[in-house]
Amino acid sequence: MTAATETSMAETAIAGTAVAKPKLRIFLCAPRGFCAGVVRAIDAVEQALRLYGAPVYVRHEIVHNKYVVEGLKAKGAVFVEELDEVPDTDKPVIFSAHGVPKSIPAEAERRNFLAIDATCPLVTKVHREAQSHFKRGRQILLVGHAGHPEVVGTLGQLPPGSILLVQTPEDIDALKADGSQVRDEANLAYVTQTTLSVDDTRQMVERLHQRFPAIVGPQKEDICYATTNRQEAVKRIAPVVDALIVVGSSNSSNSQRLKEVAERSGCPLARLVLRADDVEWALFKDITSLGITAGASAPEVLVEEILDAFAERFELAIEIVSTADESVFFPLPRELRPVVGAESVAVA
């Protein structure tokens, strides 16, 4: 047997041998992904398309997830940032789950639009709290992130100056109580953005009570149940895994907070990715355990896509880590409900 033949046989043997994949334990957070408010908003757009046909206009991204938005665009939804981008039409104009200032429904009414409000009911709760405090003569402090659509919407529920935005404990400390900012320390209330970090918000609320002992808060905290549940699941997993992936869009507040919570809870590597193509594989090549969760606006299909991508590279052992059961349901906006009920009866 020649040396060349031996080499050829060796190469054939190697080629025919399957290379063993490294083992990887996956800790899959539950709950994760869509919350009831997101389901309601997406269903509102899809139901409007079924009832009225394309196009249906949506002010701002209905939820902060590019995959979802692109999917709805393909079905005939047209996304705009302002109503002046919408032509005169008898088609529905839908407001996103984040809520809008009062000036937006007023403009829609002036132009005789068929307006459908898909604001999450938990955001609407915050709006009503602010309005209630205002009627009682209280000045309101809003804990939130400047420029986020939900914050813009909440600020726009009341006349300018009625609500002061605070983003950090330092903002609270810097408030002037000489009447130029805070009019009356004994007549204050606060509300919060629904998608904040639970721990950060707790710190902010504590600082508010330290600075203004008489301040009035909500009867039930404003942080969304889904935000709280997803953060609690990440807190349980983050300290025991080599890395954690949050499935979600970069402009999603609740997804960004999940990444921050993972890092603060001791996870050495946390990344926010929209889908499998965005995974920086070099960062994950040596890990033996991985946590996966998804923001409240991220569909489960993207979680499955990322799991499949890891399965191509690793031998997976998947464990579900559940911290809460979610059964919250929000009905569609009332403009879409009667026809839905009629269709249900017809099918029955």
C-alpha positions as CSV (number, residue, x, y, z in Angstrom):
1,M,0.0,0.0,0.0
2,T,1.5,3.3,-1.0
3,A,1.7,6.4,1.2
4,A,-0.7,8.2,-1.1
5,T,-3.3,5.4,-0.7
6,E,-3.0,5.5,3.1
7,T,-3.5,9.2,3.0
8,S,-6.6,8.9,0.8
9,M,-8.1,6.2,3.1
10,A,-7.4,8.3,6.2
11,E,-9.1,11.3,4.6
12,T,-12.1,9.2,3.6
13,A,-12.4,7.9,7.2
14,I,-12.3,11.5,8.6
15,A,-14.8,12.7,6.1
16,G,-17.2,9.9,7.0
17,T,-17.0,10.6,10.7
18,A,-19.6,13.0,12.1
19,V,-18.0,15.7,14.3
20,A,-19.7,15.7,17.7
21,K,-21.4,18.9,18.6
22,P,-20.6,20.5,21.9
23,K,-23.3,20.2,24.5
24,L,-25.3,23.3,25.5
25,R,-27.9,23.6,28.3
26,I,-30.6,26.1,27.4
27,F,-32.7,27.7,30.1
28,L,-35.8,29.0,28.5
29,C,-37.6,31.7,30.4
30,A,-41.3,31.5,31.0
31,P,-43.2,33.7,30.6
32,R,-41.6,35.4,27.6
33,G,-42.7,37.1,24.4
34,F,-46.1,38.6,23.6
35,C,-48.1,40.2,26.4
36,A,-51.9,40.7,26.3
37,G,-51.5,44.4,25.2
38,V,-49.3,43.4,22.3
39,V,-51.6,40.6,21.2
40,R,-54.6,43.0,21.3
41,A,-52.7,45.7,19.2
42,I,-51.6,43.3,16.5
43,D,-55.0,41.6,16.4
44,A,-56.6,45.1,16.0
45,V,-54.5,45.7,12.9
46,E,-55.2,42.3,11.4
47,Q,-58.9,42.5,12.1
48,A,-59.1,46.0,10.6
49,L,-57.4,44.6,7.5
50,R,-60.0,41.8,7.3
51,L,-62.9,44.1,7.7
52,Y,-61.9,47.1,5.7
53,G,-59.2,45.8,3.4
54,A,-55.9,47.4,2.7
55,P,-54.6,49.9,3.3
56,V,-55.0,50.4,7.0
57,Y,-53.0,53.2,8.5
58,V,-51.1,52.9,11.8
59,R,-49.6,55.8,13.6
60,H,-46.1,54.7,14.8
61,E,-45.0,51.1,15.0
62,I,-48.0,49.2,16.4
63,V,-45.5,47.5,18.7
64,H,-41.7,47.8,18.9
65,N,-40.7,44.8,16.8
66,K,-39.4,45.1,13.3
67,Y,-40.4,41.6,12.3
68,V,-44.0,42.2,13.4
69,V,-44.1,45.5,11.6
70,E,-42.7,44.1,8.4
71,G,-45.3,41.3,8.5
72,L,-48.1,43.7,8.9
73,K,-46.8,45.9,6.1
74,A,-46.9,42.8,3.8
75,K,-50.6,42.4,4.7
76,G,-51.4,46.0,3.8
77,A,-50.7,48.1,6.9
78,V,-49.2,51.5,6.2
79,F,-47.1,52.9,9.1
80,V,-46.7,56.7,9.6
81,E,-45.2,58.8,12.3
82,E,-47.7,61.6,12.1
83,L,-51.3,62.0,10.9
84,D,-50.3,64.5,8.2
85,E,-48.8,61.6,6.3
86,V,-52.2,60.0,6.0
87,P,-54.3,61.1,3.0
88,D,-58.0,61.8,3.3
89,T,-59.5,58.3,3.6
90,D,-62.4,56.3,4.9
91,K,-60.0,53.5,5.9
92,P,-59.1,53.0,9.6
93,V,-56.3,54.9,11.3
94,I,-55.0,52.9,14.3
95,F,-53.1,54.3,17.3
96,S,-50.2,52.1,18.5
97,A,-50.1,50.2,21.8
98,H,-47.9,52.9,23.4
99,G,-50.7,55.5,23.5
100,V,-50.8,59.0,22.0
101,P,-51.3,62.5,23.2
102,K,-54.8,63.9,23.3
103,S,-54.0,66.1,20.3
104,I,-53.8,63.0,18.1
105,P,-57.4,61.7,18.5
106,A,-58.6,65.4,18.2
107,E,-56.8,65.7,14.9
108,A,-58.2,62.4,13.7
109,E,-61.7,63.6,14.6
110,R,-61.2,66.9,12.8
111,R,-60.2,65.0,9.6
112,N,-63.1,62.6,10.0
113,F,-60.9,59.5,10.2
114,L,-62.2,56.2,11.5
115,A,-59.9,56.2,14.5
116,I,-59.2,52.9,16.3
117,D,-57.3,53.2,19.6
118,A,-55.1,50.2,20.2
119,T,-53.4,51.7,23.3
120,C,-52.6,49.0,25.9
121,P,-55.2,49.2,28.6
122,L,-52.4,49.3,31.2
123,V,-51.1,52.5,29.6
124,T,-54.6,53.9,29.5
125,K,-54.8,53.2,33.3
126,V,-51.7,55.5,33.7
127,H,-53.4,58.2,31.6
128,R,-56.5,58.0,33.8
129,E,-54.5,58.2,36.9
130,A,-52.8,61.3,35.7
131,Q,-56.1,62.9,34.7
132,S,-57.6,62.0,38.1
133,H,-54.6,63.6,40.0
134,F,-54.9,66.7,37.8
135,K,-58.6,67.1,38.6
136,R,-57.7,67.0,42.3
137,G,-55.3,69.8,41.7
138,R,-52.1,67.8,42.1
139,Q,-49.0,68.4,40.1
140,I,-47.7,65.1,38.6
141,L,-44.2,63.6,38.3
142,L,-43.8,61.0,35.6
143,V,-41.0,58.4,36.0
144,G,-40.0,57.4,32.5
145,H,-37.6,57.8,29.5
146,A,-37.7,61.0,27.5
147,G,-38.8,60.6,24.0
148,H,-40.3,57.1,24.4
149,P,-43.8,57.1,22.7
150,E,-45.5,56.0,25.9
151,V,-44.0,58.9,27.8
152,V,-44.9,61.3,25.0
153,G,-48.4,60.0,25.1
154,T,-48.7,60.4,28.9
155,L,-47.3,63.9,28.9
156,G,-49.8,64.8,26.2
157,Q,-52.8,63.9,28.3
158,L,-52.7,67.2,30.2
159,P,-51.9,70.8,29.6
160,P,-48.1,71.7,29.3
161,G,-46.4,71.9,32.7
162,S,-49.0,69.7,34.5
163,I,-46.5,66.8,34.4
164,L,-42.8,66.9,35.1
165,L,-40.6,64.1,33.7
166,V,-37.9,62.6,35.9
167,Q,-35.6,59.9,34.6
168,T,-33.0,59.4,37.3
169,P,-32.7,59.9,41.1
170,E,-30.5,62.9,40.4
171,D,-33.4,64.5,38.4
172,I,-35.5,64.2,41.5
173,D,-32.9,65.8,43.7
174,A,-32.5,68.6,41.2
175,L,-36.2,69.6,41.2
176,K,-36.7,73.1,42.4
177,A,-39.3,73.5,45.0
178,D,-39.5,77.3,44.9
179,G,-42.5,77.3,42.6
180,S,-40.6,77.5,39.4
181,Q,-40.9,73.7,39.0
182,V,-42.6,72.1,41.9
183,R,-45.5,74.4,42.9
184,D,-46.5,72.8,46.2
185,E,-44.6,69.9,47.8
186,A,-47.7,68.9,49.7
187,N,-49.8,68.5,46.6
188,L,-47.8,66.1,44.4
189,A,-48.5,62.7,42.7
190,Y,-46.5,60.3,40.6
191,V,-47.1,57.9,37.8
192,T,-44.6,55.7,35.9
193,Q,-44.0,54.3,32.4
194,T,-45.2,50.7,32.3
195,T,-42.0,49.1,30.7
196,L,-39.3,50.3,33.1
197,S,-36.9,48.2,35.2
198,V,-38.7,47.1,38.3
199,D,-35.6,47.7,40.5
200,D,-34.9,51.1,38.9
201,T,-38.5,52.2,39.4
202,R,-38.4,51.1,43.0
203,Q,-35.3,53.2,43.6
204,M,-37.0,56.2,41.9
205,V,-40.2,55.8,44.0
206,E,-38.1,55.6,47.2
207,R,-36.3,58.8,46.3
208,L,-39.6,60.5,45.5
209,H,-40.9,59.6,48.9
210,Q,-37.7,60.8,50.6
211,R,-37.8,64.1,48.8
212,F,-41.5,64.6,48.9
213,P,-43.0,62.6,51.9
214,A,-46.6,63.7,51.0
215,I,-46.5,62.5,47.4
216,V,-49.3,60.3,46.3
217,G,-48.7,57.2,44.2
218,P,-51.0,54.8,42.2
219,Q,-53.2,52.4,44.2
220,K,-51.6,49.6,42.1
221,E,-48.1,50.0,40.6
222,D,-48.0,51.1,37.0
223,I,-45.3,48.7,35.9
224,C,-46.9,46.2,33.5
225,Y,-47.5,42.7,34.8
226,A,-45.6,41.3,31.8
227,T,-42.6,43.5,32.4
228,T,-42.4,42.4,36.0
229,N,-42.8,38.7,35.1
230,R,-40.2,38.7,32.4
231,Q,-37.7,40.5,34.5
232,E,-38.2,38.1,37.4
233,A,-37.6,35.1,35.1
234,V,-34.3,36.7,33.9
235,K,-33.2,37.4,37.5
236,R,-33.6,33.7,38.3
237,I,-31.6,32.5,35.3
238,A,-28.9,35.2,34.8
239,P,-26.6,34.2,37.7
240,V,-26.3,30.5,36.6
241,V,-25.7,30.8,32.8
242,D,-22.7,31.7,30.8
243,A,-24.7,34.0,28.5
244,L,-28.3,35.2,27.9
245,I,-30.1,36.2,24.8
246,V,-33.0,38.6,24.8
247,V,-35.1,38.3,21.6
248,G,-36.4,41.7,20.7
249,S,-35.9,45.0,18.8
250,S,-33.4,47.6,19.9
251,N,-36.1,50.2,20.1
252,S,-38.2,48.1,22.5
253,S,-38.0,49.5,26.1
254,N,-39.0,46.3,27.8
255,S,-36.5,44.3,25.8
256,Q,-33.7,46.7,26.6
257,R,-34.6,46.5,30.3
258,L,-34.4,42.6,30.2
259,K,-30.8,42.9,28.9
260,E,-29.9,45.3,31.7
261,V,-31.6,43.1,34.3
262,A,-29.5,40.1,33.1
263,E,-26.3,42.1,33.3
264,R,-27.1,43.5,36.8
265,S,-28.1,40.0,38.0
266,G,-24.6,38.6,37.2
267,C,-24.8,37.3,33.7
268,P,-21.3,37.7,32.1
269,L,-22.7,38.1,28.6
270,A,-26.1,39.4,27.6
271,R,-27.2,40.3,24.1
272,L,-30.3,41.8,22.6
273,V,-31.0,40.3,19.1
274,L,-33.9,40.5,16.7
275,R,-33.3,37.2,15.1
276,A,-30.8,34.4,14.4
277,D,-28.9,36.4,11.7
278,D,-28.0,39.0,14.4
279,V,-26.3,36.5,16.8
280,E,-22.5,37.2,17.1
281,W,-21.5,33.5,17.1
282,A,-17.9,34.1,18.0
283,L,-19.1,35.3,21.4
284,F,-21.0,32.1,22.1
285,K,-18.6,29.4,20.8
286,D,-17.2,28.4,24.2
287,I,-20.4,28.6,26.4
288,T,-22.0,25.5,28.0
289,S,-25.2,27.2,29.3
290,L,-27.4,29.8,27.8
291,G,-30.6,31.6,28.9
292,I,-33.1,32.8,26.4
293,T,-36.1,35.1,26.9
294,A,-38.1,37.5,24.7
295,G,-39.4,41.0,25.1
296,A,-43.2,41.5,25.3
297,S,-43.3,42.6,21.7
298,A,-41.3,39.7,20.3
299,P,-43.1,36.7,18.6
300,E,-42.4,33.2,19.6
301,V,-41.4,32.3,16.0
302,L,-38.2,34.3,16.5
303,V,-37.4,32.4,19.7
304,E,-37.8,29.2,17.8
305,E,-35.6,30.5,15.0
306,I,-32.8,31.3,17.4
307,L,-33.2,27.9,19.1
308,D,-32.9,26.2,15.7
309,A,-29.7,28.2,14.9
310,F,-28.1,27.0,18.2
311,A,-29.2,23.5,17.5
312,E,-27.2,23.6,14.3
313,R,-24.1,24.3,16.3
314,F,-24.7,22.6,19.6
315,E,-26.4,19.5,21.1
316,L,-29.1,21.1,23.1
317,A,-30.7,20.2,26.4
318,I,-33.6,22.6,27.0
319,E,-35.1,23.3,30.4
320,I,-38.1,25.6,30.9
321,V,-37.8,28.0,33.9
322,S,-41.2,29.3,34.8
323,T,-41.8,32.1,37.4
324,A,-45.5,33.0,36.7
325,D,-48.6,31.9,34.9
326,E,-50.1,34.5,32.6
327,S,-53.8,34.4,31.7
328,V,-54.5,38.1,31.1
329,F,-56.7,38.9,28.1
330,F,-57.7,42.3,26.7
331,P,-60.7,42.5,24.2
332,L,-60.3,44.3,20.9
333,P,-61.1,48.0,20.6
334,R,-64.8,48.4,20.7
335,E,-65.0,49.5,17.0
336,L,-63.9,46.0,16.1
337,R,-65.8,43.9,18.6
338,P,-69.4,43.8,17.3
339,V,-68.4,42.4,13.9
340,V,-66.1,39.9,15.7
341,G,-69.1,38.8,17.8
342,A,-71.3,38.5,14.8
343,E,-68.7,36.4,12.9
344,S,-68.4,34.1,15.9
345,V,-72.2,33.6,16.0
346,A,-72.3,33.0,12.3
347,V,-69.6,30.4,12.5
348,A,-71.3,28.6,15.4
